[in-house]
Amino acid sequence: MNSRVITLTGIRNARDLGGLCGADGRRIRTGCLLRSAHLGDAGDSDEALLKQTWRLRTVIDLRTGREVQKQPDRQMSGVEQLHMPVFDEQRIGISHEQKQDALSRLPQLDLLYRDMMKEESCRKSFGMILRRIMTHDYEQGSVLWHCTEGKDRCGMVSALVLLALGADEETVREDYLLTNETNGPKAEGYYRKMLADGHDPAQAEAVRNLFLAREDYLDAALSVINACDPLTYLEEDLGIPREIIMNFREKMLEDKE
């Protein structure tokens, strides 16, 4: 198991970005930048571990209002819990909430990733989310962001955080694909069940792919970012001043030994 993975009872796909390599070969501080799937099934032991071991101070929920209403996060005393959706209810397909009712209109995720990086409303949302992460006081504790599966919206916030810290694309890709260690068995289970229930194999594969982190999805997002370069995208498309980005690097990147 990857050393960055956080093992919890009721929260899936949790990990720390700490230890990954950022600008100038400097490592990201551990115990500051956390990502996961939703916190709706978190138990007492999960809350205790996150607060005591991982010093959890702020949670950012990236889901739509409908998703939050259907499966609200566990409320944790002493933890700031923010709702900062990436997109509105019209993009609900990416949330995996209505798969069985919408098999004929499953989202084409490579296009959806590209659109997340291009659409003005999403760029505005990402800008606010990134600013909140970058300006957080990490001496007070860590920040955790999540969506439903901890893959798509969470994955793109994580990619943008890593790029802001000067990580290369190989590092971004490594973190993104790590989701498959958690979601791979689940995705395969859905695939086999749909086949057993008589669904078309192509349809079963499309549902399976909803739960997987795939390189073509990430590449679609990176193609938009790389139309300029990551820092220019963060500044001009997301509206984050260069000073905030550089200050974030100084807070999060450890000096070389």
Order of alpha helices (4+ residues) and beta strands (2+ residues): beta-beta-alpha-beta-alpha-beta-alpha-alpha-beta-alpha-alpha-alpha-alpha-alpha-alpha
